[in-house]
Amino acid sequence: MSVFTFGVWSTLSEANFKREKKMASNPERVHEPPCFGWFSNRIWQFPDTLNLKCNLISQSPGLRPRIELEPTDHLLAVEQRNGISQQRFRELSEQCLHGWKHPESCVE
């Protein structure tokens, strides 16, 4: 099994940000409830991704939180939820390497 990831950001409320910071080195952080945020990235290979609803899920200390998009019909959310084929993996890899932009990506 291959894993295709993007390094992305999300907003957090001030209270959730402070809680994440406080729990950063605590192994119990994996038991924290998910925190709501807004996806703060435009990924060229997808229709506009800025401000999709998401949740941050804490992982073990030293690992960045996992971001899960709200289960909508947006292509990025669908592919995150259902996974992608090896062919789609290759396609995304090539698009990233060659700077291809989805016509609806809103990236100039």
Backbone hydrogen bonds, N-H to C=O, Kabsch-Sander energy under -0.5 kcal/mol:
donor,donor_aa,acceptor,acceptor_aa,energy
5,T,3,V,-0.5
8,V,6,F,-0.8
11,T,38,W,-2.0
17,F,13,S,-2.7
18,K,14,E,-2.5
19,R,15,A,-2.1
20,E,16,N,-2.7
21,K,17,F,-2.5
22,K,18,K,-2.5
23,M,19,R,-2.2
24,A,21,K,-1.0
26,N,23,M,-1.7
29,R,26,N,-2.2
30,V,27,P,-1.1
31,H,28,E,-2.4
32,E,29,R,-1.9
35,C,56,L,-2.2
37,G,54,C,-2.4
39,F,52,L,-3.4
40,S,9,W,-2.1
43,I,41,N,-0.6
44,W,42,R,-0.7
46,F,43,I,-2.0
48,D,104,E,-2.9
51,N,39,F,-3.2
52,L,49,T,-1.3
54,C,37,G,-2.4
55,N,68,E,-2.5
56,L,35,C,-3.0
57,I,66,R,-3.1
58,S,56,L,-0.6
63,L,60,S,-2.2
66,R,57,I,-2.7
68,E,55,N,-2.7
68,E,66,R,-0.6
70,E,53,K,-2.9
72,T,70,E,-1.8
78,V,74,H,-2.7
79,E,75,L,-2.7
80,Q,76,L,-2.3
81,R,77,A,-2.3
82,N,78,V,-3.0
83,G,79,E,-1.9
89,F,85,S,-2.3
90,R,86,Q,-2.4
91,E,87,Q,-2.5
92,L,88,R,-2.9
93,S,89,F,-2.3
94,E,90,R,-2.7
95,Q,91,E,-2.5
96,C,92,L,-2.7
97,L,93,S,-2.4
98,H,94,E,-2.1
99,G,95,Q,-0.7
99,G,96,C,-0.6
100,W,95,Q,-1.9
102,H,44,W,-3.7
105,S,102,H,-2.2
108,E,106,C,-0.6
